[in-house]
């Protein structure tokens, strides 16, 4: 765990004793990154050796290291800046290992307290494009929608940690964070289920990621989970057929699909996790229903892989649960919204000085050039997702760089 605000680490260590305090990095002055990507990135660069020691200490414990997973936010200073530096470190030091991220994107429809949020977002996105082999996208607006739809926030008062540490005023401010964090944690745990409880298929991160990422340019993944109650109450039983329908419901997805947009699914994978046997007939019915309702491009296979996960025998609730991992074009709207917000600031060079080493014209131009490169990289991803809707997409990608660059991790 790495954070520039000690209070965050302290709360996590007090509430979750499974974390090793020796592997938590705290800033010496505790001043944070001031919601500035450059401050966070600079801090990561200055403390690269300390961060590497934390990572190497955990790596040394592994018998068969498969991949790294970075969990971070995109809009602030620490998650974006330090997170970007960590991605660079991992890519440079462990270039043969798969790197995935769980990236929380900011709310776009509400006024943010972070005025430079669009700058932080585009700078981080460029590092995700360059260094990550797969990014699980969680949009705050979508998380809040799921939270409001499924969670009874009043039950949070039954959580002993929050009863002990937070007063009533803090309760209201942390309610949505708790719901969003639990949802993200549930998805992360479910994705790794076939690795922790291996079966005959999809027992490695390579096999999972290669099923949903056809090319290195299309690597931003959307997830959904059902049923989700936040852990406060037991959910009702849902059979396999209905589970597929729940997972395909836009209301439960981690990225909002705009009304009227034609979302195309490049790849789709469903998990069914249960403590008992599954009904194969209901599974076949569910797969056929999804195939008939999902818009696949002409070049993509219409098959829907299903991962059969096992629940830990120590978990009291053994009822069926599921998640869906999809690679689809709903991220286009999210990235375009980020670019529109970025353009509103960048066209007037607003707040450029916050990213400059000095106030000289040369430095302002340098920062403008960096922002321009970031924008081009994001536009390229948007264009790639738009192009993948065409049935001839693969015909245009025969000489794609992923097959030429033998130094990259092979995902296919």
C-alpha positions, 0 to 999 in steps of 0.5 A: 500500500502506498499513499502520501496521506498517512491517515488513509494507510492508518485506517486501512491497517487498523481495519484490515490486519491482513496487511503487513505494515512493513509493506506500507509506504508513507510520505515523510511529511504527510502533505499528499500530492495536492491533487496534482499528477506531477507532484505524485509522479515526482514523489514516485521518482524520488522514492523509486528505490523505497517503492522497489524494495516494497515490491521486491519483498513481496515478489521474493515470496512468490513461487511462480509469479504470474502478474502484477495488479495495480489498484488506483484512482485516476483523477487525484494526485497520488493514484494518478502520479505515483500510480503512473510511476509504479506502472513504469517501474513494473514495466521496466523491472518485470517486463515479461510479466503481465501488468493489469490495473483496476482504475477508478475514473472520476465522475464526469457529470458533477462538479469536481473539487479537483480543478485539474482533474482532466489533466490528471486523467489524460496523463494517467491514461497515457501511462495505462495505454503504454504500460498496462496489458489490461485495465479494468475500468470503474467509473464513479458514476456507474459505481454510485448508480449501482450503490444507490440501486442495490445497497441499503446504506443504513446497514453500514451502521452495523459495520463495527469499524465504522461504528468505532472510527466514524461519527455521524457526519463522517458516516454520510460522507463515507457511505458511498465510498464504502459501497463502491469499495466493496463492489470493486473488492468483490469483482477483484476477488471474483476475477481471481477465483479460478486461480485461487480455486483452480479447475480445468480451464482459466486457471491462470491470468494469461488464459483469462486475459487472452479470452477478452483482449484480442489485440493490445490496442483493445484492453480497457475492460468493463465488469458487472456483478450480480447479485450484490448486496454489499455483504449486509444481507443474504441475497435471494437465489437466482438460477443460472439463466437469470444470472446471465440476464442480470450480468448483461443488464446495463444498470450493473456495469462498471461503465455507463452505456449512454442511451441511444449508443450502439455498444459493440462487444469485442469479447465477453466472459461470464463467471458462475461461482457457487458452492454447489453443482450447477444446472447445465441446461439453464447455463445453455439457455442463458448463453443462447439468450446472451448471444441473441442479445449481444451486438458482436462485430462480424470479425469476433467470435460469438462464443461466450466463455463461462468460468465455473468458480468454486466458493470457499468452504469457509464462506457461509453464503454458498448461493450462486454469484456471477460476474461478467468481464466484457471488452466493449465500446462503452469506454468511447463515451467515457474517454471522449468526455474526459477529452472534452473537459481537457480541451476546455482547460487546455485551449486556454492553457489554464493551470498549466503552471501547476505542472511546470518546473518554472514560469518560462515560456519554454516550460509552458510549451514543454508541458503543452507538448506533453499534454498534446502527446497524451491527447493523441494517445487517447484519441488513438484508442478511441479510434481503435474502438470505433474501428473495431465495430467494422467487420473488416477490422482484423483485415486492417490489422494484419501488420499490427505492432503487437505481433512485431514487438517480440519484447512485449508479453504475448496475450494471444 
